[in-house]
Amino acid sequence: LHFAAAATASMASLPTVEHRNQEATCYVGNLDPQVDEDLLVELFTQVGRVASCHMPKDKLTGAHNGYGFIEFLDITDADYAMQILSMVKLYGRPLRVSKSSLDKKTGKDLDVGANLFIGNLDPVDVDEKLLYDTFSAFGTIIKPPHIVRDEQTAQSKGFGFVSFDSFEASDAAIECMNNQFLCNRQIIVNYAFKKKTDSEGGETGNAGGPLERHGSRAERMLAASNPLRKYVQKSAVQRTPNTMFATSASAAAGMAAQRPPPGVAPPLLMSLPPPPPPPP
């Protein structure tokens, strides 16, 4: 009887799934076991009008499977939720918020190799949310940024990784962000080394050979012909990369006139300070 009731409940939910507006639905992943549908609705109501909420649950234990779906009344609200709530921590876990239709159609197939290594990060002030907010200005990030942490203390080791859906985005991120200051540290942005499979000699390379970075010509050719790129949904609010960075003291002097007026907070990404005035 228990299994019959569970099967009946499962079948009853199928029409709801089929009639859901996939373009206005967000997938919400990495949920803590304490999160329930009421809390999820309350959170996402802050960014838009929620039409429905569904969290698949285990038929035996009744516990959710760590993810859910939020359907909005408007597609614009779903796009806005992706921008605002992605990587926001709920019970200590950064939420993964993405378009439901995009996850269903592409999965991991948008990982074309546009993967960046971000080094010299401040271990206290820089977290996954800050990396997401900073680097999502350059393009679509296909999976949550990853900061390598100590297994015992969960303290950041000062480096992490960000993956884009295109090399145009990753190239722009390298050009604009390498050697720039993030939380008072000059960060390093470069293409990450490729991970070798077990048949290729493990992650350290084949027989001790040299490691190869992402961003090769072969990867770029494959990425350009990826038919699934057309499914990437563009946000209603387009983000423009900030390219007003200084790479030298002389360049910073030329940008001094563009500083914010008194009383206005400066941007997070700081340029080098202007040179001192000449002696009298």
C-alpha positions in Angstrom: 0.0 0.0 0.0 2.9 2.3 0.8 4.4 1.9 -2.6 1.1 2.2 -4.3 0.4 5.5 -2.6 3.9 6.8 -3.5 3.4 5.8 -7.1 0.0 7.5 -7.2 1.5 10.7 -5.7 4.3 10.5 -8.3 1.9 10.2 -11.2 -0.2 13.1 -9.8 2.8 15.4 -10.0 3.5 14.6 -13.6 0.9 16.9 -15.2 2.3 19.8 -13.1 5.8 19.1 -14.4 4.6 18.8 -18.0 2.6 22.1 -17.9 5.3 24.1 -16.1 6.7 27.0 -18.1 10.3 25.8 -18.5 11.6 29.2 -19.6 10.3 30.8 -16.4 11.5 28.0 -14.2 14.8 28.0 -12.2 16.6 24.9 -11.1 17.9 25.3 -7.5 20.7 22.9 -6.5 23.0 22.2 -3.5 20.2 22.5 -1.0 20.7 21.7 2.6 18.5 19.0 4.1 16.9 21.6 6.4 15.5 23.5 3.4 11.8 22.9 2.7 9.4 24.2 0.0 8.1 27.0 2.3 11.5 28.4 2.9 12.4 28.2 -0.8 9.3 30.0 -1.8 9.9 32.7 0.8 13.4 33.2 -0.5 12.6 33.4 -4.1 9.5 35.6 -3.5 12.0 38.4 -2.7 13.0 38.6 -6.4 9.8 37.8 -8.2 6.3 36.4 -8.3 6.5 32.7 -7.7 3.9 30.5 -9.4 4.9 27.1 -8.0 7.6 25.2 -6.2 8.5 21.5 -6.5 11.2 19.6 -4.6 11.6 15.9 -5.6 11.7 13.7 -2.5 12.8 10.2 -1.7 9.8 7.9 -1.7 10.9 6.0 1.4 12.4 8.6 3.7 10.4 11.7 2.5 13.6 13.7 2.4 14.3 15.9 -0.6 17.1 15.1 -3.1 19.0 18.3 -2.6 17.4 20.3 -5.4 14.1 21.9 -6.5 12.4 23.9 -9.1 10.9 27.4 -8.8 8.4 28.5 -11.4 7.9 32.3 -11.8 4.9 34.0 -13.4 7.4 35.9 -15.7 10.5 34.8 -17.6 12.2 38.1 -16.6 11.8 37.2 -12.9 13.6 33.8 -13.5 16.5 35.6 -15.3 16.7 38.1 -12.4 16.7 35.3 -9.8 19.6 33.6 -11.6 21.7 36.8 -11.3 20.8 37.7 -7.7 20.5 34.4 -5.9 23.3 32.3 -7.6 25.9 31.3 -5.0 24.0 32.9 -2.1 24.6 30.7 1.0 21.6 29.0 2.6 22.5 27.1 5.7 26.1 27.5 4.8 25.7 26.0 1.2 26.0 28.2 -1.9 22.9 27.8 -4.0 23.2 26.8 -7.6 20.5 28.7 -9.6 20.2 28.2 -13.3 17.5 28.1 -16.0 15.7 24.7 -15.8 15.5 24.4 -19.6 19.2 25.0 -20.0 20.1 22.3 -17.5 17.8 19.8 -19.2 19.1 20.5 -22.7 22.8 20.8 -22.1 23.9 19.3 -18.9 27.7 19.3 -18.9 27.9 19.7 -22.7 28.6 23.4 -22.4 31.9 22.7 -20.8 34.1 23.5 -23.8 37.3 23.9 -21.9 37.1 27.7 -21.1 38.2 27.0 -17.6 40.3 29.6 -15.7 42.6 29.3 -12.7 42.3 32.2 -10.3 45.3 32.6 -7.9 46.5 34.7 -5.0 43.0 35.1 -3.6 42.4 36.5 -0.2 41.6 33.5 2.0 39.2 35.4 4.2 37.3 38.0 2.0 37.0 36.1 -1.3 34.4 33.3 -1.5 32.5 31.5 -4.2 29.8 34.2 -4.3 32.3 37.0 -4.8 34.0 35.0 -7.6 30.7 34.5 -9.3 29.6 38.1 -9.1 33.0 39.3 -10.3 33.5 37.0 -13.3 29.9 36.6 -14.4 30.3 40.1 -15.9 32.3 38.5 -18.7 29.9 35.8 -19.8 27.9 32.7 -18.8 29.4 30.7 -15.9 28.3 27.1 -16.5 28.9 25.7 -13.0 29.5 27.2 -9.6 33.0 28.7 -9.1 35.2 26.4 -7.0 37.6 27.6 -4.3 40.0 24.9 -3.1 39.7 24.6 0.7 41.5 22.8 3.5 39.5 19.6 4.2 39.8 20.0 8.0 39.3 23.7 8.5 37.4 24.6 5.3 39.8 27.6 5.0 40.5 28.8 1.5 43.9 27.9 0.1 44.0 31.1 -2.0 43.1 29.8 -5.4 40.1 28.6 -7.3 38.5 27.9 -10.7 35.8 29.5 -12.9 34.4 27.9 -16.1 32.7 29.8 -18.9 30.6 28.6 -21.8 32.8 30.2 -24.4 36.4 31.2 -25.0 35.3 34.8 -25.9 34.2 35.1 -22.3 37.3 33.5 -20.8 39.7 35.5 -23.0 37.9 38.7 -21.9 38.2 37.7 -18.2 41.9 37.1 -18.6 42.5 40.3 -20.4 40.6 42.4 -17.9 41.3 40.6 -14.6 44.9 39.2 -14.7 47.1 41.2 -12.3 44.2 43.3 -11.1 43.4 43.8 -7.4 40.5 41.9 -5.8 40.1 42.6 -2.0 43.5 44.3 -1.9 45.3 41.3 -3.5 46.8 41.2 -7.1 45.2 38.1 -8.5 46.4 35.8 -11.2 44.0 34.8 -13.9 45.1 32.2 -16.5 43.8 29.1 -18.2 43.8 26.1 -15.9 45.8 23.0 -16.6 43.9 20.1 -18.2 43.0 17.1 -16.0 44.2 13.8 -17.4 42.0 10.8 -17.2 43.2 7.6 -15.6 44.1 6.1 -18.9 46.2 9.1 -19.8 48.4 8.9 -16.7 46.3 10.6 -14.0 45.9 14.3 -13.2 49.6 14.9 -13.0 50.3 14.1 -16.7 51.3 11.2 -18.8 54.4 9.6 -17.5 55.5 12.8 -15.9 55.2 14.7 -19.2 54.4 18.5 -19.4 50.9 19.6 -18.5 48.8 21.3 -21.1 46.6 24.3 -20.4 43.0 24.8 -21.6 42.5 27.3 -24.4 44.2 25.3 -27.2 43.4 25.8 -30.8 41.7 22.4 -31.0 39.4 23.2 -28.0 38.5 26.6 -29.6 37.5 24.9 -32.9 35.3 22.4 -31.1 33.7 25.1 -29.0 32.9 27.2 -32.1 31.0 24.2 -33.6 29.1 23.2 -30.4 25.5 23.1 -31.5 24.2 23.3 -27.9 25.5 26.9 -27.4 22.3 28.2 -29.0 20.4 27.0 -25.9 22.2 29.4 -23.6 19.6 31.8 -22.4 20.6 35.4 -22.4 19.7 37.4 -19.3 17.2 40.2 -19.6 19.8 42.5 -18.0 23.0 42.2 -20.1 26.2 42.6 -18.2 29.0 44.6 -19.6 32.6 43.8 -18.6 34.4 46.5 -16.8 37.6 47.2 -18.8 38.6 50.4 -16.9 41.6 48.8 -15.2 45.1 50.2 -14.7 48.2 48.1 -15.4 50.8 50.7 -14.4 51.1 53.8 -12.4 51.1 56.0 -15.5 47.9 54.4 -16.7 46.4 54.9 -13.3 47.3 58.6 -13.4 45.2 58.9 -16.7 42.2 57.3 -14.9 42.4 59.6 -11.9 39.8 61.9 -13.4 37.3 59.1 -13.6 37.2 58.4 -9.9 33.8 58.5 -8.1 32.8 61.8 -6.5 33.3 62.2 -2.7 30.9 60.2 -0.6 30.4 57.5 -3.3 31.9 54.1 -2.6 34.6 53.0 -5.1 34.1 49.8 -7.1 35.3 46.5 -5.7 37.9 46.1 -8.5 40.5 48.7 -7.7 43.1 50.1 -10.0 46.6 51.0 -8.9 46.9 54.3 -6.9 48.0 57.4 -8.8 51.7 58.3 -8.6 52.8 60.8 -5.9 53.0 64.4 -6.9 56.4 65.7 -7.9 58.6 67.3 -5.2 58.3 71.1 -5.1 
